[in-house]
Amino acid sequence: MNAAQHHRRRELIAGLRALAAFLDSHPQVPVPRYGAIRVSVHTNYDTDATTEPEAIAEVERIAALLGTTPTVEGGHHVAGMEFGSVRYEAVLVTRAAMARRAALDSYSDAITLDEIEEA
């Protein structure tokens, strides 16, 4: 871990502790009712992985550290662990999955809501 990564890690941990202390001392401040708060590490951006296979291997490495098995679905590689209502996860979305999504989105202007409502 280089100095910049170490600094970001310390900042994240300090921020999470500060948030927890603030929420604990301010019970009138609402918190999310549904779903987990997510801390997501995107292995193609947040680690030293430089290729897609390395980023996938990083998800698998993190899964092993968490004592879990990564899930792979539709080009999404995810390993995670819950801490109450907080979820830590490592994620990699393959280029192929992103390309499929971009192709799907390329049709988004073909139909407008006004046309649907008039039908």
Secondary structure by P-SEA (a helix, b strand, c coil): ccaaaaaaaaaaaaaaaaaaaaaaaccccccccccccccccccccccccccaaaaaaaaaaaaaaacbbbbbcccbbbbbcccccbbbbbbbbcaaaaaaaaaaacccccccaaaaaac
